[in-house]
Amino acid sequence: MSRPTKRSLTLRGHRTSVSLEDDFWRAFRDIAEEKNIPINALAAQIDAERDLEAGLATAIRLYVLAYFRARASVGS
């Protein structure tokens, strides 16, 4: 397991940093590509829908997990 890597995202015109493990960054980028939207747009969507008690990095991890769980259950 890799240590979290901090990267910058732009959400609704504002820069923010998010720390995720490399596997989560790759999966997050893959989802954005599959949806044919920029990663910043997907991050903004997740940010707008997240529980304010959870940080953005946690919300992204949970989104990635839910996305791939849903795909796995469709394939079953």
All heavy atoms as a GROMACS GRO file, in nm:
protein
  602
    1MET      N    1   0.084  -0.118   0.000
    1MET     CA    2   0.000   0.000   0.000
    1MET      C    3   0.088   0.124   0.000
    1MET      O    4   0.184   0.133   0.076
    1MET     CB    5  -0.089  -0.004   0.124
    1MET     CG    6  -0.198   0.098   0.123
    1MET     SD    7  -0.317   0.064  -0.004
    1MET     CE    8  -0.466   0.099   0.078
    2SER      N    9   0.057   0.216  -0.085
    2SER     CA   10   0.136   0.338  -0.093
    2SER      C   11   0.088   0.441   0.010
    2SER      O   12  -0.024   0.436   0.057
    2SER     CB   13   0.124   0.398  -0.234
    2SER     OG   14  -0.008   0.441  -0.259
    3ARG      N   15   0.178   0.531   0.041
    3ARG     CA   16   0.142   0.642   0.129
    3ARG      C   17   0.060   0.741   0.047
    3ARG      O   18   0.078   0.752  -0.075
    3ARG     CB   19   0.267   0.709   0.182
    3ARG     CG   20   0.349   0.618   0.273
    3ARG     CD   21   0.473   0.688   0.321
    3ARG     NE   22   0.439   0.799   0.407
    3ARG     CZ   23   0.443   0.795   0.540
    3ARG    NH1   24   0.479   0.685   0.601
    3ARG    NH2   25   0.412   0.901   0.612
    4PRO      N   26  -0.028   0.816   0.111
    4PRO     CA   27  -0.106   0.916   0.037
    4PRO      C   28  -0.017   1.020  -0.031
    4PRO      O   29   0.085   1.062   0.024
    4PRO     CB   30  -0.193   0.981   0.146
    4PRO     CG   31  -0.202   0.878   0.252
    4PRO     CD   32  -0.068   0.807   0.251
    5THR      N   33  -0.057   1.057  -0.151
    5THR     CA   34   0.012   1.159  -0.229
    5THR      C   35  -0.082   1.278  -0.241
    5THR      O   36  -0.198   1.263  -0.278
    5THR     CB   37   0.045   1.106  -0.370
    5THR    OG1   38   0.126   0.990  -0.357
    5THR    CG2   39   0.119   1.211  -0.452
    6LYS      N   40  -0.030   1.397  -0.213
    6LYS     CA   41  -0.112   1.518  -0.221
    6LYS      C   42  -0.108   1.572  -0.363
    6LYS      O   43   0.000   1.586  -0.422
    6LYS     CB   44  -0.060   1.623  -0.122
    6LYS     CG   45  -0.149   1.745  -0.111
    6LYS     CD   46  -0.095   1.845  -0.012
    6LYS     CE   47  -0.122   1.793   0.127
    6LYS     NZ   48  -0.095   1.894   0.232
    7ARG      N   49  -0.226   1.600  -0.416
    7ARG     CA   50  -0.238   1.661  -0.549
    7ARG      C   51  -0.339   1.774  -0.541
    7ARG      O   52  -0.428   1.773  -0.457
    7ARG     CB   53  -0.280   1.557  -0.651
    7ARG     CG   54  -0.173   1.452  -0.673
    7ARG     CD   55  -0.201   1.370  -0.799
    7ARG     NE   56  -0.089   1.284  -0.828
    7ARG     CZ   57  -0.078   1.157  -0.790
    7ARG    NH1   58  -0.173   1.102  -0.718
    7ARG    NH2   59   0.027   1.085  -0.823
    8SER      N   60  -0.327   1.867  -0.633
    8SER     CA   61  -0.418   1.982  -0.636
    8SER      C   62  -0.534   1.956  -0.730
    8SER      O   63  -0.518   1.895  -0.836
    8SER     CB   64  -0.345   2.107  -0.681
    8SER     OG   65  -0.248   2.144  -0.586
    9LEU      N   66  -0.650   2.001  -0.689
    9LEU     CA   67  -0.771   1.998  -0.771
    9LEU      C   68  -0.831   2.138  -0.770
    9LEU      O   69  -0.808   2.216  -0.677
    9LEU     CB   70  -0.873   1.900  -0.713
    9LEU     CG   71  -0.837   1.752  -0.712
    9LEU    CD1   72  -0.939   1.675  -0.630
    9LEU    CD2   73  -0.831   1.698  -0.854
   10THR      N   74  -0.909   2.168  -0.871
   10THR     CA   75  -0.981   2.294  -0.876
   10THR      C   76  -1.130   2.264  -0.867
   10THR      O   77  -1.184   2.193  -0.952
   10THR     CB   78  -0.950   2.371  -1.006
   10THR    OG1   79  -0.808   2.393  -1.013
   10THR    CG2   80  -1.022   2.504  -1.009
   11LEU      N   81  -1.193   2.315  -0.763
   11LEU     CA   82  -1.336   2.294  -0.741
   11LEU      C   83  -1.407   2.427  -0.750
   11LEU      O   84  -1.384   2.516  -0.668
   11LEU     CB   85  -1.362   2.231  -0.604
   11LEU     CG   86  -1.287   2.103  -0.572
   11LEU    CD1   87  -1.320   2.056  -0.431
   11LEU    CD2   88  -1.320   1.995  -0.672
   12ARG      N   89  -1.490   2.442  -0.851
   12ARG     CA   90  -1.566   2.565  -0.872
   12ARG      C   91  -1.476   2.689  -0.864
   12ARG      O   92  -1.506   2.786  -0.797
   12ARG     CB   93  -1.681   2.573  -0.773
   12ARG     CG   94  -1.787   2.465  -0.798
   12ARG     CD   95  -1.896   2.464  -0.694
   12ARG     NE   96  -1.850   2.440  -0.557
   12ARG     CZ   97  -1.816   2.320  -0.507
   12ARG    NH1   98  -1.822   2.214  -0.583
   12ARG    NH2   99  -1.776   2.308  -0.382
   13GLY      N  100  -1.362   2.682  -0.931
   13GLY     CA  101  -1.270   2.794  -0.941
   13GLY      C  102  -1.173   2.810  -0.826
   13GLY      O  103  -1.092   2.902  -0.826
   14HIS      N  104  -1.179   2.723  -0.725
   14HIS     CA  105  -1.090   2.732  -0.610
   14HIS      C  106  -0.999   2.611  -0.604
   14HIS      O  107  -1.044   2.498  -0.617
   14HIS     CB  108  -1.172   2.742  -0.480
   14HIS     CG  109  -1.260   2.861  -0.475
   14HIS    ND1  110  -1.214   2.987  -0.446
   14HIS    CD2  111  -1.393   2.875  -0.496
   14HIS    CE1  112  -1.313   3.073  -0.450
   14HIS    NE2  113  -1.424   3.007  -0.480
   15ARG      N  114  -0.870   2.637  -0.580
   15ARG     CA  115  -0.772   2.529  -0.570
   15ARG      C  116  -0.780   2.466  -0.431
   15ARG      O  117  -0.797   2.536  -0.332
   15ARG     CB  118  -0.630   2.580  -0.593
   15ARG     CG  119  -0.607   2.641  -0.730
   15ARG     CD  120  -0.600   2.542  -0.840
   15ARG     NE  121  -0.473   2.470  -0.836
   15ARG     CZ  122  -0.446   2.369  -0.915
   15ARG    NH1  123  -0.534   2.325  -1.001
   15ARG    NH2  124  -0.330   2.308  -0.906
   16THR      N  125  -0.768   2.333  -0.428
   16THR     CA  126  -0.762   2.262  -0.301
   16THR      C  127  -0.668   2.143  -0.319
   16THR      O  128  -0.644   2.099  -0.431
   16THR     CB  129  -0.902   2.216  -0.254
   16THR    OG1  130  -0.893   2.167  -0.121
   16THR    CG2  131  -0.960   2.109  -0.345
   17SER      N  132  -0.613   2.096  -0.210
   17SER     CA  133  -0.525   1.979  -0.215
   17SER      C  134  -0.596   1.861  -0.152
   17SER      O  135  -0.665   1.875  -0.052
   17SER     CB  136  -0.395   2.006  -0.139
   17SER     OG  137  -0.322   2.108  -0.203
   18VAL      N  138  -0.575   1.744  -0.214
   18VAL     CA  139  -0.634   1.620  -0.164
   18VAL      C  140  -0.524   1.516  -0.160
   18VAL      O  141  -0.446   1.501  -0.254
   18VAL     CB  142  -0.749   1.572  -0.256
   18VAL    CG1  143  -0.805   1.440  -0.210
   18VAL    CG2  144  -0.858   1.677  -0.264
   19SER      N  145  -0.518   1.443  -0.050
   19SER     CA  146  -0.420   1.335  -0.034
   19SER      C  147  -0.489   1.200  -0.047
   19SER      O  148  -0.581   1.170   0.030
   19SER     CB  149  -0.353   1.344   0.104
   19SER     OG  150  -0.276   1.460   0.114
   20LEU      N  151  -0.448   1.124  -0.148
   20LEU     CA  152  -0.500   0.989  -0.172
   20LEU      C  153  -0.384   0.897  -0.206
   20LEU      O  154  -0.283   0.941  -0.261
   20LEU     CB  155  -0.597   0.988  -0.290
   20LEU     CG  156  -0.727   1.066  -0.280
   20LEU    CD1  157  -0.797   1.066  -0.416
   20LEU    CD2  158  -0.816   1.007  -0.174
   21GLU      N  159  -0.402   0.770  -0.178
   21GLU     CA  160  -0.304   0.670  -0.219
   21GLU      C  161  -0.306   0.660  -0.372
   21GLU      O  162  -0.407   0.689  -0.436
   21GLU     CB  163  -0.340   0.534  -0.157
   21GLU     CG  164  -0.332   0.531  -0.006
   21GLU     CD  165  -0.450   0.598   0.065
   21GLU    OE1  166  -0.550   0.634   0.000
   21GLU    OE2  167  -0.440   0.615   0.187
   22ASP      N  168  -0.193   0.619  -0.430
   22ASP     CA  169  -0.181   0.613  -0.577
   22ASP      C  170  -0.291   0.526  -0.641
   22ASP      O  171  -0.342   0.562  -0.747
   22ASP     CB  172  -0.044   0.560  -0.618
   22ASP     CG  173   0.067   0.662  -0.594
   22ASP    OD1  174   0.037   0.783  -0.582
   22ASP    OD2  175   0.184   0.620  -0.588
   23ASP      N  176  -0.326   0.415  -0.577
   23ASP     CA  177  -0.432   0.330  -0.633
   23ASP      C  178  -0.565   0.404  -0.642
   23ASP      O  179  -0.640   0.389  -0.738
   23ASP     CB  180  -0.449   0.202  -0.551
   23ASP     CG  181  -0.333   0.106  -0.568
   23ASP    OD1  182  -0.263   0.114  -0.671
   23ASP    OD2  183  -0.313   0.022  -0.477
   24PHE      N  184  -0.595   0.486  -0.541
   24PHE     CA  185  -0.719   0.564  -0.545
   24PHE      C  186  -0.712   0.674  -0.651
   24PHE      O  187  -0.811   0.701  -0.719
   24PHE     CB  188  -0.752   0.622  -0.407
   24PHE     CG  189  -0.822   0.525  -0.318
   24PHE    CD1  190  -0.753   0.461  -0.217
   24PHE    CD2  191  -0.957   0.495  -0.336
   24PHE    CE1  192  -0.816   0.370  -0.134
   24PHE    CE2  193  -1.022   0.404  -0.254
   24PHE     CZ  194  -0.952   0.341  -0.152
   25TRP      N  195  -0.595   0.738  -0.666
   25TRP     CA  196  -0.581   0.839  -0.772
   25TRP      C  197  -0.604   0.776  -0.909
   25TRP      O  198  -0.675   0.832  -0.992
   25TRP     CB  199  -0.443   0.907  -0.768
   25TRP     CG  200  -0.431   1.015  -0.666
   25TRP    CD1  201  -0.346   1.018  -0.560
   25TRP    CD2  202  -0.504   1.137  -0.661
   25TRP    NE1  203  -0.363   1.134  -0.488
   25TRP    CE2  204  -0.460   1.210  -0.548
   25TRP    CE3  205  -0.604   1.193  -0.739
   25TRP    CZ2  206  -0.512   1.334  -0.512
   25TRP    CZ3  207  -0.656   1.317  -0.704
   25TRP    CH2  208  -0.610   1.386  -0.593
   26ARG      N  209  -0.544   0.658  -0.932
   26ARG     CA  210  -0.561   0.591  -1.061
   26ARG      C  211  -0.708   0.555  -1.084
   26ARG      O  212  -0.762   0.578  -1.193
   26ARG     CB  213  -0.474   0.465  -1.069
   26ARG     CG  214  -0.329   0.496  -1.104
   26ARG     CD  215  -0.251   0.369  -1.137
   26ARG     NE  216  -0.228   0.286  -1.019
   26ARG     CZ  217  -0.130   0.303  -0.931
   26ARG    NH1  218  -0.043   0.402  -0.950
   26ARG    NH2  219  -0.117   0.223  -0.828
   27ALA      N  220  -0.772   0.497  -0.983
   27ALA     CA  221  -0.912   0.458  -0.996
   27ALA      C  222  -1.000   0.581  -1.018
   27ALA      O  223  -1.093   0.578  -1.101
   27ALA     CB  224  -0.957   0.382  -0.872
   28PHE      N  225  -0.972   0.689  -0.948
   28PHE     CA  226  -1.049   0.814  -0.962
   28PHE      C  227  -1.036   0.868  -1.104
   28PHE      O  228  -1.135   0.906  -1.168
   28PHE     CB  229  -0.998   0.913  -0.858
   28PHE     CG  230  -1.078   1.039  -0.844
   28PHE    CD1  231  -1.215   1.040  -0.850
   28PHE    CD2  232  -1.013   1.159  -0.821
   28PHE    CE1  233  -1.288   1.157  -0.836
   28PHE    CE2  234  -1.083   1.277  -0.806
   28PHE     CZ  235  -1.221   1.276  -0.813
   29ARG      N  236  -0.913   0.869  -1.157
   29ARG     CA  237  -0.891   0.913  -1.296
   29ARG      C  238  -0.964   0.822  -1.394
   29ARG      O  239  -1.022   0.869  -1.492
   29ARG     CB  240  -0.743   0.916  -1.329
   29ARG     CG  241  -0.674   1.042  -1.284
   29ARG     CD  242  -0.535   1.052  -1.348
   29ARG     NE  243  -0.443   1.103  -1.249
   29ARG     CZ  244  -0.362   1.030  -1.172
   29ARG    NH1  245  -0.357   0.901  -1.185
   29ARG    NH2  246  -0.285   1.087  -1.084
   30ASP      N  247  -0.958   0.691  -1.370
   30ASP     CA  248  -1.026   0.594  -1.458
   30ASP      C  249  -1.177   0.620  -1.463
   30ASP      O  250  -1.238   0.615  -1.569
   30ASP     CB  251  -1.000   0.450  -1.412
   30ASP     CG  252  -0.857   0.405  -1.434
   30ASP    OD1  253  -0.783   0.474  -1.509
   30ASP    OD2  254  -0.819   0.300  -1.376
   31ILE      N  255  -1.235   0.648  -1.347
   31ILE     CA  256  -1.379   0.675  -1.342
   31ILE      C  257  -1.411   0.802  -1.421
   31ILE      O  258  -1.506   0.805  -1.500
   31ILE     CB  259  -1.428   0.688  -1.196
   31ILE    CG1  260  -1.416   0.553  -1.124
   31ILE    CG2  261  -1.571   0.740  -1.191
   31ILE    CD1  262  -1.433   0.561  -0.974
   32ALA      N  263  -1.332   0.906  -1.402
   32ALA     CA  264  -1.354   1.031  -1.476
   32ALA      C  265  -1.344   1.007  -1.626
   32ALA      O  266  -1.427   1.057  -1.703
   32ALA     CB  267  -1.255   1.138  -1.432
   33GLU      N  268  -1.246   0.928  -1.668
   33GLU     CA  269  -1.233   0.896  -1.811
   33GLU      C  270  -1.354   0.818  -1.862
   33GLU      O  271  -1.406   0.847  -1.970
   33GLU     CB  272  -1.106   0.816  -1.836
   33GLU     CG  273  -0.981   0.900  -1.838
   33GLU     CD  274  -0.857   0.818  -1.870
   33GLU    OE1  275  -0.869   0.713  -1.937
   33GLU    OE2  276  -0.748   0.859  -1.826
   34GLU      N  277  -1.398   0.718  -1.786
   34GLU     CA  278  -1.516   0.639  -1.826
   34GLU      C  279  -1.639   0.727  -1.839
   34GLU      O  280  -1.722   0.705  -1.927
   34GLU     CB  281  -1.543   0.528  -1.725
   34GLU     CG  282  -1.453   0.409  -1.741
   34GLU     CD  283  -1.489   0.296  -1.648
   34GLU    OE1  284  -1.608   0.281  -1.612
   34GLU    OE2  285  -1.397   0.221  -1.610
   35LYS      N  286  -1.654   0.824  -1.751
   35LYS     CA  287  -1.768   0.915  -1.754
   35LYS      C  288  -1.747   1.029  -1.854
   35LYS      O  289  -1.838   1.109  -1.876
   35LYS     CB  290  -1.794   0.972  -1.614
   35LYS     CG  291  -1.842   0.868  -1.515
   35LYS     CD  292  -1.861   0.932  -1.378
   35LYS     CE  293  -1.933   0.841  -1.284
   35LYS     NZ  294  -2.077   0.853  -1.290
   36ASN      N  295  -1.626   1.035  -1.910
   36ASN     CA  296  -1.590   1.137  -2.008
   36ASN      C  297  -1.607   1.279  -1.952
   36ASN      O  298  -1.663   1.367  -2.018
   36ASN     CB  299  -1.671   1.119  -2.138
   36ASN     CG  300  -1.605   1.190  -2.254
   36ASN    OD1  301  -1.483   1.205  -2.258
   36ASN    ND2  302  -1.686   1.235  -2.348
   37ILE      N  303  -1.561   1.296  -1.827
   37ILE     CA  304  -1.563   1.429  -1.764
   37ILE      C  305  -1.426   1.454  -1.701
   37ILE      O  306  -1.356   1.361  -1.664
   37ILE     CB  307  -1.674   1.442  -1.657
   37ILE    CG1  308  -1.655   1.341  -1.543
   37ILE    CG2  309  -1.812   1.431  -1.718
   37ILE    CD1  310  -1.752   1.360  -1.427
   38PRO      N  311  -1.388   1.581  -1.690
   38PRO     CA  312  -1.260   1.613  -1.626
   38PRO      C  313  -1.261   1.569  -1.479
   38PRO      O  314  -1.366   1.572  -1.413
   38PRO     CB  315  -1.250   1.765  -1.636
   38PRO     CG  316  -1.347   1.804  -1.743
   38PRO     CD  317  -1.455   1.701  -1.740
   39ILE      N  318  -1.146   1.531  -1.428
   39ILE     CA  319  -1.135   1.487  -1.290
   39ILE      C  320  -1.179   1.598  -1.194
   39ILE      O  321  -1.240   1.569  -1.090
   39ILE     CB  322  -0.993   1.435  -1.259
   39ILE    CG1  323  -0.993   1.355  -1.127
   39ILE    CG2  324  -0.893   1.548  -1.256
   39ILE    CD1  325  -0.866   1.278  -1.102
   40ASN      N  326  -1.153   1.724  -1.228
   40ASN     CA  327  -1.196   1.834  -1.143
   40ASN      C  328  -1.348   1.843  -1.136
   40ASN      O  329  -1.404   1.875  -1.030
   40ASN     CB  330  -1.138   1.967  -1.191
   40ASN     CG  331  -0.990   1.978  -1.164
   40ASN    OD1  332  -0.941   1.932  -1.062
   40ASN    ND2  333  -0.918   2.037  -1.257
   41ALA      N  334  -1.416   1.814  -1.246
   41ALA     CA  335  -1.563   1.816  -1.247
   41ALA      C  336  -1.619   1.703  -1.160
   41ALA      O  337  -1.715   1.722  -1.087
   41ALA     CB  338  -1.616   1.805  -1.390
   42LEU      N  339  -1.557   1.585  -1.170
   42LEU     CA  340  -1.601   1.474  -1.086
   42LEU      C  341  -1.575   1.505  -0.939
   42LEU      O  342  -1.661   1.480  -0.853
   42LEU     CB  343  -1.530   1.345  -1.128
   42LEU     CG  344  -1.571   1.219  -1.052
   42LEU    CD1  345  -1.722   1.195  -1.057
   42LEU    CD2  346  -1.494   1.098  -1.105
   43ALA      N  347  -1.462   1.563  -0.908
   43ALA     CA  348  -1.432   1.601  -0.770
   43ALA      C  349  -1.532   1.705  -0.718
   43ALA      O  350  -1.577   1.696  -0.604
   43ALA     CB  351  -1.289   1.656  -0.760
   44ALA      N  352  -1.570   1.800  -0.802
   44ALA     CA  353  -1.668   1.901  -0.762
   44ALA      C  354  -1.804   1.838  -0.735
   44ALA      O  355  -1.874   1.875  -0.640
   44ALA     CB  356  -1.679   2.010  -0.869
   45GLN      N  357  -1.840   1.740  -0.817
   45GLN     CA  358  -1.967   1.669  -0.798
   45GLN      C  359  -1.966   1.594  -0.664
   45GLN      O  360  -2.061   1.602  -0.586
   45GLN     CB  361  -1.988   1.571  -0.913
   45GLN     CG  362  -2.109   1.482  -0.898
   45GLN     CD  363  -2.112   1.374  -1.006
   45GLN    OE1  364  -2.058   1.391  -1.115
   45GLN    NE2  365  -2.174   1.263  -0.974
   46ILE      N  366  -1.858   1.523  -0.638
   46ILE     CA  367  -1.845   1.448  -0.512
   46ILE      C  368  -1.846   1.546  -0.394
   46ILE      O  369  -1.913   1.521  -0.293
   46ILE     CB  370  -1.716   1.363  -0.512
   46ILE    CG1  371  -1.728   1.252  -0.616
   46ILE    CG2  372  -1.688   1.307  -0.374
   46ILE    CD1  373  -1.597   1.182  -0.647
   47ASP      N  374  -1.776   1.657  -0.408
   47ASP     CA  375  -1.770   1.758  -0.302
   47ASP      C  376  -1.909   1.813  -0.272
   47ASP      O  377  -1.946   1.829  -0.156
   47ASP     CB  378  -1.675   1.870  -0.343
   47ASP     CG  379  -1.654   1.972  -0.234
   47ASP    OD1  380  -1.626   1.931  -0.119
   47ASP    OD2  381  -1.666   2.092  -0.262
   48ALA      N  382  -1.988   1.840  -0.376
   48ALA     CA  383  -2.121   1.897  -0.357
   48ALA      C  384  -2.216   1.797  -0.290
   48ALA      O  385  -2.307   1.838  -0.217
   48ALA     CB  386  -2.178   1.941  -0.492
   49GLU      N  387  -2.194   1.668  -0.312
   49GLU     CA  388  -2.285   1.565  -0.260
   49GLU      C  389  -2.241   1.505  -0.127
   49GLU      O  390  -2.316   1.430  -0.066
   49GLU     CB  391  -2.300   1.454  -0.364
   49GLU     CG  392  -2.366   1.501  -0.492
   49GLU     CD  393  -2.362   1.398  -0.603
   49GLU    OE1  394  -2.311   1.287  -0.581
   49GLU    OE2  395  -2.412   1.429  -0.712
   50ARG      N  396  -2.120   1.538  -0.082
   50ARG     CA  397  -2.067   1.471   0.038
   50ARG      C  398  -2.128   1.525   0.166
   50ARG      O  399  -2.174   1.639   0.171
   50ARG     CB  400  -1.915   1.484   0.044
   50ARG     CG  401  -1.865   1.621   0.082
   50ARG     CD  402  -1.714   1.626   0.082
   50ARG     NE  403  -1.665   1.761   0.083
   50ARG     CZ  404  -1.617   1.822   0.189
   50ARG    NH1  405  -1.609   1.759   0.305
   50ARG    NH2  406  -1.574   1.947   0.181
   51ASP      N  407  -2.125   1.440   0.267
   51ASP     CA  408  -2.163   1.479   0.402
   51ASP      C  409  -2.052   1.572   0.452
   51ASP      O  410  -1.934   1.538   0.445
   51ASP     CB  411  -2.173   1.355   0.489
   51ASP     CG  412  -2.210   1.383   0.632
   51ASP    OD1  413  -2.214   1.501   0.673
   51ASP    OD2  414  -2.236   1.286   0.706
   52LEU      N  415  -2.087   1.687   0.503
   52LEU     CA  416  -1.986   1.783   0.546
   52LEU      C  417  -1.904   1.735   0.665
   52LEU      O  418  -1.802   1.794   0.698
   52LEU     CB  419  -2.050   1.918   0.575
   52LEU     CG  420  -2.109   1.988   0.452
   52LEU    CD1  421  -2.172   2.121   0.491
   52LEU    CD2  422  -2.005   2.007   0.344
   53GLU      N  423  -1.947   1.627   0.729
   53GLU     CA  424  -1.870   1.568   0.839
   53GLU      C  425  -1.748   1.492   0.784
   53GLU      O  426  -1.652   1.469   0.856
   53GLU     CB  427  -1.957   1.472   0.921
   53GLU     CG  428  -2.071   1.541   0.993
   53GLU     CD  429  -2.025   1.638   1.100
   53GLU    OE1  430  -1.932   1.603   1.176
   53GLU    OE2  431  -2.079   1.750   1.106
   54ALA      N  432  -1.755   1.451   0.658
   54ALA     CA  433  -1.645   1.376   0.594
   54ALA      C  434  -1.560   1.471   0.512
   54ALA      O  435  -1.612   1.561   0.446
   54ALA     CB  436  -1.702   1.266   0.505
   55GLY      N  437  -1.429   1.448   0.513
   55GLY     CA  438  -1.339   1.527   0.430
   55GLY      C  439  -1.352   1.486   0.284
   55GLY      O  440  -1.407   1.380   0.251
   56LEU      N  441  -1.299   1.569   0.197
   56LEU     CA  442  -1.308   1.541   0.054
   56LEU      C  443  -1.233   1.413   0.017
   56LEU      O  444  -1.283   1.334  -0.063
   56LEU     CB  445  -1.255   1.660  -0.028
   56LEU     CG  446  -1.260   1.645  -0.180
   56LEU    CD1  447  -1.402   1.616  -0.228
   56LEU    CD2  448  -1.204   1.769  -0.246
   57ALA      N  449  -1.116   1.390   0.074
   57ALA     CA  450  -1.041   1.268   0.042
   57ALA      C  451  -1.122   1.143   0.080
   57ALA      O  452  -1.130   1.047   0.004
   57ALA     CB  453  -0.906   1.268   0.114
   58THR      N  454  -1.184   1.146   0.196
   58THR     CA  455  -1.268   1.034   0.239
   58THR      C  456  -1.385   1.017   0.144
   58THR      O  457  -1.419   0.904   0.103
   58THR     CB  458  -1.320   1.056   0.383
   58THR    OG1  459  -1.207   1.061   0.470
   58THR    CG2  460  -1.414   0.946   0.427
   59ALA      N  461  -1.448   1.126   0.105
   59ALA     CA  462  -1.562   1.120   0.013
   59ALA      C  463  -1.520   1.060  -0.121
   59ALA      O  464  -1.594   0.981  -0.181
   59ALA     CB  465  -1.623   1.259  -0.006
   60ILE      N  466  -1.402   1.096  -0.170
   60ILE     CA  467  -1.354   1.040  -0.297
   60ILE      C  468  -1.327   0.890  -0.282
   60ILE      O  469  -1.367   0.811  -0.368
   60ILE     CB  470  -1.227   1.114  -0.346
   60ILE    CG1  471  -1.264   1.257  -0.389
   60ILE    CG2  472  -1.161   1.038  -0.462
   60ILE    CD1  473  -1.144   1.346  -0.418
   61ARG      N  474  -1.263   0.850  -0.173
   61ARG     CA  475  -1.238   0.707  -0.151
   61ARG      C  476  -1.369   0.629  -0.147
   61ARG      O  477  -1.380   0.522  -0.207
   61ARG     CB  478  -1.162   0.685  -0.021
   61ARG     CG  479  -1.016   0.719  -0.026
   61ARG     CD  480  -0.948   0.678   0.106
   61ARG     NE  481  -0.815   0.732   0.114
   61ARG     CZ  482  -0.784   0.848   0.172
   61ARG    NH1  483  -0.878   0.924   0.228
   61ARG    NH2  484  -0.660   0.890   0.174
   62LEU      N  485  -1.468   0.680  -0.076
   62LEU     CA  486  -1.597   0.612  -0.066
   62LEU      C  487  -1.668   0.608  -0.201
   62LEU      O  488  -1.732   0.508  -0.235
   62LEU     CB  489  -1.685   0.678   0.040
   62LEU     CG  490  -1.636   0.661   0.184
   62LEU    CD1  491  -1.721   0.746   0.279
   62LEU    CD2  492  -1.636   0.515   0.225
   63TYR      N  493  -1.655   0.714  -0.280
   63TYR     CA  494  -1.714   0.717  -0.414
   63TYR      C  495  -1.650   0.611  -0.502
   63TYR      O  496  -1.720   0.537  -0.572
   63TYR     CB  497  -1.695   0.856  -0.475
   63TYR     CG  498  -1.754   0.870  -0.613
   63TYR    CD1  499  -1.885   0.912  -0.629
   63TYR    CD2  500  -1.679   0.839  -0.726
   63TYR    CE1  501  -1.941   0.923  -0.755
   63TYR    CE2  502  -1.734   0.850  -0.853
   63TYR     CZ  503  -1.865   0.891  -0.867
   63TYR     OH  504  -1.919   0.902  -0.992
   64VAL      N  505  -1.517   0.603  -0.500
   64VAL     CA  506  -1.446   0.504  -0.580
   64VAL      C  507  -1.487   0.362  -0.538
   64VAL      O  508  -1.516   0.278  -0.624
   64VAL     CB  509  -1.292   0.523  -0.567
   64VAL    CG1  510  -1.216   0.405  -0.624
   64VAL    CG2  511  -1.249   0.653  -0.635
   65LEU      N  512  -1.494   0.338  -0.409
   65LEU     CA  513  -1.535   0.207  -0.360
   65LEU      C  514  -1.676   0.173  -0.406
   65LEU      O  515  -1.701   0.064  -0.459
   65LEU     CB  516  -1.527   0.205  -0.206
   65LEU     CG  517  -1.572   0.077  -0.138
   65LEU    CD1  518  -1.485  -0.041  -0.179
   65LEU    CD2  519  -1.571   0.096   0.013
   66ALA      N  520  -1.770   0.265  -0.390
   66ALA     CA  521  -1.908   0.241  -0.430
   66ALA      C  522  -1.919   0.218  -0.581
   66ALA      O  523  -1.995   0.132  -0.627
   66ALA     CB  524  -1.997   0.359  -0.388
   67TYR      N  525  -1.842   0.294  -0.657
   67TYR     CA  526  -1.846   0.281  -0.804
   67TYR      C  527  -1.805   0.141  -0.846
   67TYR      O  528  -1.873   0.077  -0.926
   67TYR     CB  529  -1.752   0.386  -0.866
   67TYR     CG  530  -1.750   0.385  -1.016
   67TYR    CD1  531  -1.844   0.458  -1.088
   67TYR    CD2  532  -1.655   0.311  -1.087
   67TYR    CE1  533  -1.843   0.457  -1.226
   67TYR    CE2  534  -1.655   0.309  -1.225
   67TYR     CZ  535  -1.749   0.383  -1.294
   67TYR     OH  536  -1.750   0.382  -1.431
   68PHE      N  537  -1.694   0.093  -0.793
   68PHE     CA  538  -1.646  -0.039  -0.834
   68PHE      C  539  -1.728  -0.151  -0.772
   68PHE      O  540  -1.741  -0.257  -0.833
   68PHE     CB  541  -1.496  -0.053  -0.807
   68PHE     CG  542  -1.415   0.025  -0.908
   68PHE    CD1  543  -1.353   0.143  -0.874
   68PHE    CD2  544  -1.406  -0.019  -1.040
   68PHE    CE1  545  -1.281   0.215  -0.968
   68PHE    CE2  546  -1.335   0.052  -1.135
   68PHE     CZ  547  -1.273   0.169  -1.100
   69ARG      N  548  -1.784  -0.130  -0.655
   69ARG     CA  549  -1.875  -0.230  -0.599
   69ARG      C  550  -1.999  -0.245  -0.687
   69ARG      O  551  -2.045  -0.355  -0.711
   69ARG     CB  552  -1.919  -0.190  -0.458
   69ARG     CG  553  -1.825  -0.232  -0.352
   69ARG     CD  554  -1.886  -0.205  -0.216
   69ARG     NE  555  -1.809  -0.268  -0.112
   69ARG     CZ  556  -1.821  -0.244   0.016
   69ARG    NH1  557  -1.912  -0.155   0.057
   69ARG    NH2  558  -1.747  -0.305   0.102
   70ALA      N  559  -2.052  -0.133  -0.733
   70ALA     CA  560  -2.170  -0.137  -0.820
   70ALA      C  561  -2.138  -0.210  -0.951
   70ALA      O  562  -2.219  -0.290  -0.999
   70ALA     CB  563  -2.221   0.005  -0.848
   71ARG      N  564  -2.021  -0.183  -1.007
   71ARG     CA  565  -1.981  -0.252  -1.130
   71ARG      C  566  -1.964  -0.401  -1.106
   71ARG      O  567  -2.001  -0.482  -1.191
   71ARG     CB  568  -1.851  -0.193  -1.184
   71ARG     CG  569  -1.874  -0.064  -1.257
   71ARG     CD  570  -1.752  -0.010  -1.322
   71ARG     NE  571  -1.683  -0.108  -1.404
   71ARG     CZ  572  -1.570  -0.086  -1.467
   71ARG    NH1  573  -1.513   0.031  -1.457
   71ARG    NH2  574  -1.512  -0.178  -1.538
   72ALA      N  575  -1.909  -0.438  -0.991
   72ALA     CA  576  -1.888  -0.580  -0.959
   72ALA      C  577  -2.021  -0.652  -0.942
   72ALA      O  578  -2.035  -0.767  -0.984
   72ALA     CB  579  -1.803  -0.594  -0.833
   73SER      N  580  -2.119  -0.586  -0.882
   73SER     CA  581  -2.247  -0.652  -0.860
   73SER      C  582  -2.325  -0.667  -0.991
   73SER      O  583  -2.402  -0.761  -1.006
   73SER     CB  584  -2.331  -0.576  -0.756
   73SER     OG  585  -2.372  -0.451  -0.805
   74VAL      N  586  -2.304  -0.578  -1.086
   74VAL     CA  587  -2.368  -0.589  -1.217
   74VAL      C  588  -2.309  -0.709  -1.292
   74VAL      O  589  -2.380  -0.782  -1.360
   74VAL     CB  590  -2.352  -0.459  -1.299
   74VAL    CG1  591  -2.394  -0.479  -1.443
   74VAL    CG2  592  -2.431  -0.347  -1.235
   75GLY      N  593  -2.180  -0.729  -1.276
   75GLY     CA  594  -2.112  -0.839  -1.345
   75GLY      C  595  -2.138  -0.974  -1.283
   75GLY      O  596  -2.105  -1.078  -1.340
   76SER      N  597  -2.198  -0.978  -1.165
   76SER     CA  598  -2.220  -1.106  -1.095
   76SER      C  599  -2.342  -1.178  -1.147
   76SER      O  600  -2.438  -1.127  -1.186
   76SER     CB  601  -2.239  -1.081  -0.945
   76SER     OG  602  -2.128  -1.016  -0.892
   0.00000   0.00000   0.00000
